[in-house]
Amino acid sequence: MPVATYVRDHVGRLYRVGETDVEASGRSRRTVLWAAWAAMLAAGIGQYGFGALIPQLRDRWSVPELFWALALWTVCQAGTAFPAAWLRDQKRLTSSGAMWIGAALCGAGLITLGQNQLVGYAILGGIGAGLVYATCVSTVVRWYPERVTRKVAFVSGAFAYGSVPFVLAAGFFFGGGFLVQAGVAIAAVLAVAGALVKDPPEHWWPPHVPPREWALDRARVPNRSALKEFRTHEAMRCGTFWWLYGGVAFAAAVSLYDLAYLPLFVGDKALGVVALATLAAATGTGRVLVGWISDRIGRRKALVWTLATGGLAQFVLLYSQNVPGLLIGATFAGLGTGCCYSLLVGVTREYFGEANGAQNFGVLYTAKAAGALIAAIVLASQGHTFAFIAAGVLGLAGAVLTGHLSQPGRPRL
């Protein structure tokens, strides 16, 4: 049996080499990747699928009540990322354990919604989805340290486009027992995925990639490694941290508004469902595309352009006079506002280091919760015209904020 050895690169990063994925953990990393993908496919239904349910649930609750429920779900989901990362780093929660807890909570969230418990859906479903999201992302990062952004984009994209079948089914076939059946199915998928997910040994590195050569190559590409390893409290003292936090918060506010109000704004039920499905599909597939693009032009540039695209798409949605214009606007809105999450993992690691990457990401991910509150307080309290214009301005403001990003300690020029 191969013996693992440790090596360091030119900046002191530690790598555990000499073991394949199967030798290190008893299973291939491709199996873990697909299990995480399937789990994200199911967990995202609580967020993106809820938009399709809003027209169906208007006879039970008002639109503002439904929007606040979605905002609370988002706060719970985003707020779970840091505690989950901390518990896993402290070895108090395994990846499988987190997934199984998330499976029970995600299923319970939809079941309670089917029993007319709106707060139960928001709290239980949000915490469950947050556990699944944080676990899948951090596990994939550990298994693919040499291709973090692409693999995270692949997995996190499923969080959005995985809801497309649910959106269509909820829009056209919603009826008694639908949410209970969906909750049971989601819990089953997550439970099976949880049995397959497993972390590699700490600092594990794939044997076919020479780590020192890889590290030297990273010094010559647009996305260079961090100059030092920042603890969370150290990262929060950097201006870059808060520029990034603000950009993600604004993007989250725009995304949440589109998700909740697009089916209502359209008016026609069938067209609203199709527009929402287009938005979700573009968000998911766009994460994969933007991850690939960011490897070539740099994460910061990709982040700026995606947020600007999402902001401009709000004006396209508002002033579209025909079906093609509406679907084009929904496509660009999905591409622009949802893709920042797949880039956030890479930006966090490349700006603030890898040792505390999961916890730093967890704190930055709470910007999504801040965005939910902005959307609920500002956007949902006004008419559609004001809200779409405000959402467009917020998206463009997020692009301006992220344009100020630079690696802490490295000169801009």
C-alpha positions as CSV (number, residue, x, y, z in Angstrom):
1,M,0.0,0.0,0.0
2,P,1.4,3.4,-0.9
3,V,2.7,5.6,1.9
4,A,1.6,9.2,2.0
5,T,4.3,11.9,2.2
6,Y,4.1,15.6,2.7
7,V,5.7,18.3,0.5
8,R,5.6,22.1,0.6
9,D,5.6,24.5,-2.3
10,H,7.5,27.8,-2.7
11,V,5.2,29.7,-0.4
12,G,4.9,27.0,2.3
13,R,1.6,25.3,1.4
14,L,1.4,21.7,2.5
15,Y,0.4,18.8,0.2
16,R,-0.3,15.2,1.0
17,V,0.9,13.2,-2.0
18,G,1.4,9.5,-3.0
19,E,-2.2,8.2,-2.6
20,T,-4.9,7.9,-5.2
21,D,-8.5,8.9,-4.2
22,V,-9.5,5.3,-3.7
23,E,-6.4,4.5,-1.6
24,A,-7.0,7.5,0.5
25,S,-10.7,7.0,1.3
26,G,-12.0,3.8,-0.3
27,R,-13.9,5.5,-3.0
28,S,-13.3,7.6,-6.1
29,R,-13.6,11.3,-6.1
30,R,-15.8,11.2,-9.2
31,T,-18.4,9.2,-7.1
32,V,-18.3,11.9,-4.5
33,L,-18.6,14.6,-7.1
34,W,-21.7,13.1,-8.6
35,A,-23.3,12.4,-5.2
36,A,-22.8,16.1,-4.4
37,W,-24.3,17.1,-7.7
38,A,-27.4,15.0,-7.1
39,A,-27.7,16.4,-3.6
40,M,-27.6,20.0,-4.9
41,L,-30.0,19.1,-7.6
42,A,-32.6,18.2,-4.9
43,A,-31.7,20.9,-2.3
44,G,-32.2,23.8,-4.6
45,I,-35.9,23.1,-5.1
46,G,-36.6,24.8,-1.8
47,Q,-35.4,28.1,-3.2
48,Y,-36.0,28.1,-7.0
49,G,-39.1,25.9,-6.8
50,F,-40.8,28.2,-4.3
51,G,-41.1,30.9,-7.0
52,A,-43.3,28.6,-9.0
53,L,-45.4,27.9,-5.9
54,I,-46.2,31.6,-5.2
55,P,-49.0,31.9,-7.7
56,Q,-50.5,28.6,-6.4
57,L,-50.3,29.7,-2.8
58,R,-51.8,33.2,-3.1
59,D,-55.2,31.9,-2.0
60,R,-53.7,30.9,1.4
61,W,-51.2,33.8,2.0
62,S,-50.6,37.3,0.6
63,V,-47.8,38.0,-1.8
64,P,-45.8,40.0,0.8
65,E,-46.2,37.1,3.3
66,L,-44.9,34.6,0.7
67,F,-42.0,36.9,-0.2
68,W,-41.0,37.3,3.5
69,A,-41.1,33.5,3.8
70,L,-38.7,33.1,0.9
71,A,-36.5,35.8,2.5
72,L,-36.5,34.0,5.8
73,W,-35.7,30.7,4.0
74,T,-32.7,32.5,2.4
75,V,-31.5,33.9,5.7
76,C,-31.6,30.5,7.3
77,Q,-29.9,28.9,4.3
78,A,-27.1,31.4,4.0
79,G,-26.7,31.7,7.8
80,T,-26.0,28.0,8.1
81,A,-22.9,28.0,6.0
82,F,-20.4,29.4,8.6
83,P,-21.6,27.2,11.5
84,A,-21.5,24.2,9.3
85,A,-18.0,25.0,8.1
86,W,-16.8,25.6,11.7
87,L,-18.3,22.4,13.0
88,R,-16.7,20.4,10.2
89,D,-13.3,22.0,10.7
90,Q,-13.6,21.2,14.4
91,K,-14.4,17.5,13.5
92,R,-17.7,17.8,15.3
93,L,-19.8,17.1,12.2
94,T,-19.0,14.6,9.4
95,S,-20.0,15.2,5.8
96,S,-22.4,12.3,5.9
97,G,-23.9,13.4,9.2
98,A,-24.5,16.9,7.8
99,M,-26.1,15.6,4.7
100,W,-28.5,13.3,6.6
101,I,-29.6,16.1,8.9
102,G,-30.1,18.3,5.8
103,A,-32.1,15.5,4.2
104,A,-34.5,15.3,7.1
105,L,-34.9,19.1,7.3
106,C,-35.3,19.7,3.6
107,G,-38.0,17.1,3.4
108,A,-39.7,18.4,6.5
109,G,-39.7,21.9,5.0
110,L,-41.7,21.0,2.0
111,I,-44.0,18.7,4.0
112,T,-44.8,21.4,6.5
113,L,-45.5,23.8,3.6
114,G,-48.0,21.3,2.3
115,Q,-49.6,21.4,5.8
116,N,-50.0,25.2,5.5
117,Q,-47.0,25.9,7.8
118,L,-45.2,28.8,6.1
119,V,-42.7,29.5,8.9
120,G,-41.8,25.8,9.2
121,Y,-40.9,25.7,5.5
122,A,-38.7,28.7,5.8
123,I,-36.8,27.6,8.9
124,L,-36.5,23.9,8.5
125,G,-36.1,23.9,4.7
126,G,-33.6,26.8,4.9
127,I,-31.4,25.3,7.5
128,G,-31.5,21.9,5.7
129,A,-30.6,23.4,2.3
130,G,-27.8,25.4,4.0
131,L,-26.3,22.2,5.5
132,V,-26.4,20.4,2.1
133,Y,-25.0,23.4,0.2
134,A,-22.1,24.0,2.6
135,T,-21.2,20.3,2.8
136,C,-21.3,19.7,-0.9
137,V,-19.2,22.7,-1.7
138,S,-16.6,22.1,0.9
139,T,-16.3,18.4,0.1
140,V,-15.8,19.1,-3.6
141,V,-13.2,21.7,-2.8
142,R,-11.3,19.1,-0.7
143,W,-11.4,16.5,-3.5
144,Y,-10.5,18.8,-6.4
145,P,-8.0,21.3,-5.0
146,E,-6.4,21.7,-8.4
147,R,-9.7,22.6,-10.1
148,V,-11.8,24.2,-7.4
149,T,-13.8,26.8,-9.4
150,R,-14.8,24.5,-12.3
151,K,-15.9,21.7,-10.0
152,V,-17.7,24.0,-7.6
153,A,-19.5,25.7,-10.6
154,F,-20.5,22.2,-11.8
155,V,-22.0,21.2,-8.5
156,S,-23.5,24.6,-7.5
157,G,-25.1,24.9,-10.9
158,A,-27.3,22.0,-10.1
159,F,-28.7,24.0,-7.2
160,A,-30.4,26.2,-9.7
161,Y,-31.2,24.1,-12.9
162,G,-32.2,21.1,-10.8
163,S,-35.4,22.8,-9.9
164,V,-36.6,23.2,-13.5
165,P,-38.6,19.9,-13.5
166,F,-40.2,20.9,-10.2
167,V,-40.9,24.4,-11.4
168,L,-42.7,23.1,-14.5
169,A,-44.6,20.4,-12.5
170,A,-45.6,22.9,-9.8
171,G,-46.8,25.4,-12.4
172,F,-48.9,22.9,-14.4
173,F,-49.8,20.0,-12.1
174,F,-49.9,21.4,-8.6
175,G,-52.5,19.7,-6.4
176,G,-53.2,17.9,-3.2
177,G,-50.3,15.9,-1.8
178,F,-47.8,17.4,-4.3
179,L,-45.6,19.0,-1.7
180,V,-45.6,16.0,0.6
181,Q,-44.6,13.7,-2.2
182,A,-41.9,16.1,-3.3
183,G,-40.6,16.4,0.3
184,V,-40.3,12.6,0.6
185,A,-38.5,12.3,-2.7
186,I,-36.0,15.1,-1.9
187,A,-35.2,13.6,1.5
188,A,-34.6,10.2,-0.1
189,V,-32.2,11.6,-2.7
190,L,-30.3,13.5,-0.1
191,A,-30.0,10.6,2.2
192,V,-28.6,8.4,-0.5
193,A,-26.1,11.1,-1.5
194,G,-25.1,11.5,2.1
195,A,-24.1,7.8,2.2
196,L,-21.7,8.4,-0.7
197,V,-20.2,11.7,0.3
198,K,-16.9,11.4,2.2
199,D,-14.0,13.7,2.9
200,P,-10.4,12.9,1.8
201,P,-7.5,13.1,4.3
202,E,-6.5,16.7,5.2
203,H,-4.2,18.3,2.6
204,W,-4.7,15.4,0.1
205,W,-3.5,16.1,-3.4
206,P,-4.1,14.0,-6.6
207,P,-1.0,12.1,-7.4
208,H,-1.1,12.8,-11.2
209,V,-0.6,16.6,-10.6
210,P,2.8,17.7,-9.4
211,P,1.9,20.1,-6.6
212,R,5.1,22.3,-6.8
213,E,4.8,22.7,-10.6
214,W,1.1,23.5,-10.2
215,A,1.9,26.1,-7.6
216,L,4.5,27.8,-9.8
217,D,2.1,27.8,-12.7
218,R,-0.5,29.5,-10.5
219,A,1.9,32.4,-9.9
220,R,1.7,33.2,-13.7
221,V,-2.1,33.0,-14.3
222,P,-4.8,35.7,-13.8
223,N,-6.0,34.0,-10.7
224,R,-3.0,33.9,-8.5
225,S,-2.8,32.3,-5.0
226,A,-3.2,34.4,-1.9
227,L,-0.1,36.0,-0.4
228,K,-0.9,34.7,3.1
229,E,-3.4,32.6,5.0
230,F,-6.0,34.8,6.6
231,R,-8.1,33.8,9.6
232,T,-11.6,34.9,9.4
233,H,-11.2,37.9,11.7
234,E,-8.1,39.0,9.8
235,A,-10.0,38.8,6.4
236,M,-12.8,40.9,7.9
237,R,-10.3,43.7,8.5
238,C,-9.5,44.0,4.8
239,G,-11.4,46.4,2.6
240,T,-11.6,43.8,-0.1
241,F,-13.7,41.6,2.1
242,W,-16.4,44.2,2.4
243,W,-16.3,45.2,-1.3
244,L,-16.9,41.6,-2.1
245,Y,-19.6,41.2,0.6
246,G,-21.5,44.2,-0.7
247,G,-21.4,43.0,-4.3
248,V,-22.7,39.6,-3.3
249,A,-25.5,41.1,-1.2
250,F,-26.7,43.3,-4.0
251,A,-26.6,40.4,-6.5
252,A,-28.6,38.2,-4.0
253,A,-31.2,40.9,-3.6
254,V,-31.7,41.1,-7.4
255,S,-31.8,37.4,-7.8
256,L,-34.4,36.9,-5.0
257,Y,-36.6,39.6,-6.4
258,D,-36.6,38.0,-9.9
259,L,-37.2,34.6,-8.4
260,A,-40.3,35.7,-6.5
261,Y,-41.9,38.3,-8.7
262,L,-41.2,37.1,-12.3
263,P,-44.1,34.7,-12.4
264,L,-46.4,37.4,-11.0
265,F,-45.1,40.2,-13.2
266,V,-45.7,38.2,-16.4
267,G,-49.4,37.7,-15.7
268,D,-49.9,34.7,-17.9
269,K,-49.5,31.6,-15.7
270,A,-48.0,29.4,-18.3
271,L,-45.6,32.0,-19.6
272,G,-44.6,32.9,-16.0
273,V,-43.7,29.3,-15.3
274,V,-41.6,29.1,-18.5
275,A,-39.9,32.4,-17.7
276,L,-39.0,31.2,-14.2
277,A,-37.7,27.8,-15.6
278,T,-35.6,29.8,-18.1
279,L,-34.2,31.9,-15.2
280,A,-33.3,28.8,-13.2
281,A,-31.8,26.9,-16.1
282,A,-29.7,30.0,-17.1
283,T,-28.5,30.4,-13.6
284,G,-27.3,26.8,-13.3
285,T,-25.7,26.4,-16.7
286,G,-24.3,29.9,-16.5
287,R,-22.4,29.0,-13.3
288,V,-20.5,26.3,-15.3
289,L,-19.8,28.7,-18.2
290,V,-18.7,31.6,-16.0
291,G,-16.4,29.3,-14.0
292,W,-14.7,28.2,-17.2
293,I,-14.4,31.9,-18.4
294,S,-13.0,33.1,-15.1
295,D,-10.1,30.7,-15.4
296,R,-9.0,32.6,-18.5
297,I,-9.9,36.2,-17.8
298,G,-9.7,36.3,-14.0
299,R,-12.3,35.9,-11.3
300,R,-12.6,39.7,-10.7
301,K,-13.4,40.5,-14.3
302,A,-15.8,37.7,-14.6
303,L,-17.6,38.8,-11.4
304,V,-17.9,42.4,-12.6
305,W,-19.3,41.4,-15.9
306,T,-21.8,38.9,-14.6
307,L,-23.2,41.4,-12.0
308,A,-23.4,44.1,-14.6
309,T,-25.2,41.7,-16.9
310,G,-27.7,40.9,-14.2
311,G,-28.4,44.6,-13.5
312,L,-29.0,45.4,-17.1
313,A,-31.2,42.4,-17.5
314,Q,-33.7,44.0,-15.1
315,F,-34.4,46.8,-17.6
316,V,-34.8,44.3,-20.4
317,L,-37.4,42.5,-18.2
318,L,-39.3,45.7,-17.4
319,Y,-39.5,47.0,-20.9
320,S,-40.0,43.7,-22.8
321,Q,-43.1,43.9,-25.0
322,N,-43.0,40.3,-26.3
323,V,-42.3,36.8,-25.3
324,P,-38.8,36.5,-26.9
325,G,-37.7,39.7,-25.1
326,L,-39.0,38.4,-21.8
327,L,-37.2,35.1,-22.1
328,I,-34.0,36.9,-23.2
329,G,-34.3,39.1,-20.1
330,A,-34.9,36.0,-17.9
331,T,-31.8,34.3,-19.4
332,F,-29.5,37.2,-18.8
333,A,-30.9,37.8,-15.3
334,G,-30.1,34.2,-14.4
335,L,-26.7,34.4,-16.0
336,G,-25.9,37.7,-14.2
337,T,-27.2,37.4,-10.7
338,G,-26.7,33.8,-9.8
339,C,-23.2,33.1,-11.1
340,C,-21.5,35.1,-8.4
341,Y,-21.9,32.2,-6.0
342,S,-19.8,29.8,-8.1
343,L,-17.1,32.4,-8.3
344,L,-17.2,33.3,-4.6
345,V,-15.5,30.1,-3.5
346,G,-12.5,30.7,-5.9
347,V,-12.2,34.4,-5.1
348,T,-12.3,33.7,-1.3
349,R,-9.5,31.1,-1.6
350,E,-7.4,33.2,-3.9
351,Y,-7.7,36.4,-1.9
352,F,-7.7,35.0,1.7
353,G,-6.0,31.6,1.4
354,E,-7.0,28.0,1.6
355,A,-6.4,27.0,5.2
356,N,-9.5,28.8,6.5
357,G,-11.3,28.9,3.1
358,A,-14.5,27.2,4.2
359,Q,-15.1,29.5,7.2
360,N,-14.2,32.6,5.2
361,F,-16.6,31.5,2.5
362,G,-19.2,30.9,5.1
363,V,-19.0,34.4,6.4
364,L,-19.1,35.9,2.9
365,Y,-22.0,33.7,2.0
366,T,-24.1,35.4,4.6
367,A,-24.2,38.3,2.2
368,K,-26.9,36.3,0.5
369,A,-29.0,36.7,3.7
370,A,-28.3,40.4,3.7
371,G,-29.5,40.6,0.1
372,A,-32.7,38.8,1.1
373,L,-33.5,41.4,3.6
374,I,-32.7,44.2,1.1
375,A,-35.1,42.6,-1.4
376,A,-37.8,42.1,1.2
377,I,-37.6,45.6,2.7
378,V,-36.9,47.7,-0.4
379,L,-37.9,45.9,-3.5
380,A,-41.0,44.0,-2.4
381,S,-42.6,47.1,-0.8
382,Q,-42.9,49.0,-4.0
383,G,-44.6,48.5,-7.4
384,H,-43.1,46.5,-10.2
385,T,-41.7,49.4,-12.1
386,F,-39.8,50.9,-9.2
387,A,-38.6,47.5,-8.0
388,F,-37.2,46.4,-11.4
389,I,-35.4,49.8,-11.8
390,A,-34.1,49.6,-8.2
391,A,-33.0,46.0,-8.9
392,G,-31.2,47.1,-12.0
393,V,-29.4,49.8,-10.1
394,L,-28.4,47.4,-7.3
395,G,-27.0,44.9,-9.8
396,L,-24.9,47.6,-11.5
397,A,-23.8,48.9,-8.0
398,G,-22.6,45.3,-7.2
399,A,-20.5,45.4,-10.4
400,V,-19.0,48.7,-9.3
401,L,-18.2,47.3,-5.8
402,T,-16.5,44.2,-7.1
403,G,-14.5,46.3,-9.5
404,H,-12.5,47.5,-6.5
405,L,-11.4,44.0,-5.6
406,S,-7.7,43.3,-5.3
407,Q,-5.6,40.7,-3.4
408,P,-4.8,41.9,0.1
409,G,-1.1,42.8,0.1
410,R,-0.6,42.8,-3.7
411,P,-0.4,46.2,-5.5
412,R,-3.2,46.8,-8.0
413,L,-0.7,47.6,-10.9
